[in-house]
Amino acid sequence: AIDIYQGKCVRLNQGEFSQSKTYFENPVDAAKQWFDQGAQWLHLVDLDGALQGKPVNVKAIEAIMTTVDLPVEIGGGIRTQETAEIFLTLGAGRIVLGSIMQEDPDLVQILFAKYPDRIALGIDAKEGKLAIRGWQEQTDLDALSLPTGAKLAYDLGKNPVVLFTNDWSADYFAKTNERVPLSSLPVQTARE
């Protein structure tokens, strides 16, 4: 994963922007490193976009896509059809939808219908609850209860769901395996 915040490749500590650590000043250098290490896909997140609800780091994402020959999935701030289509037109293999699962499930359904193989869903789990808007808002919804958009993906049975969590305990993963039917829904887990 390459998380881009203020133009740099960072990692957040448990979804907290005030506790970010910079790994690369230029996110392209991170992409080159992943490429050299044999990555099959790059997961790119526009963290500024997630906060602002619109794409911010498009130039950095374009630079990565033109520098390394790997398919990418892009998330962060994709809350309109226009934004989704900007990234898909740039050549993203798929886009990751997060906040709009709760905020605009009708748009999620439209995007699934129009781009059935190019949509993934991102579920941010903070202390077991669904977090949205770049981890800044924590809902009362159980992150593993399959929010509206994730339920749609489950019904379709082929779109990946990427689960990001700040709880990496064995108990949390046991709950994940128990409550999300992993055999019929492609779930990827990743550290936030």
Protein Blocks (a to p, Z undefined) as FASTA:
>chain_A
ZZdeehiacddeehiaklcccfbfblklmmmmmmmnopabdcdddfklmmnopafklmmm
mmmmmmpccddddeehiabfklmmmmmmnopabdcdfklmmmmmmlmmmmmmmmmmlccc
ddddeehiaceehhlaccfbdfklopfklmmmmmnopaccddddfbfcfklmmmmmmmmc
fkloccddddZZ
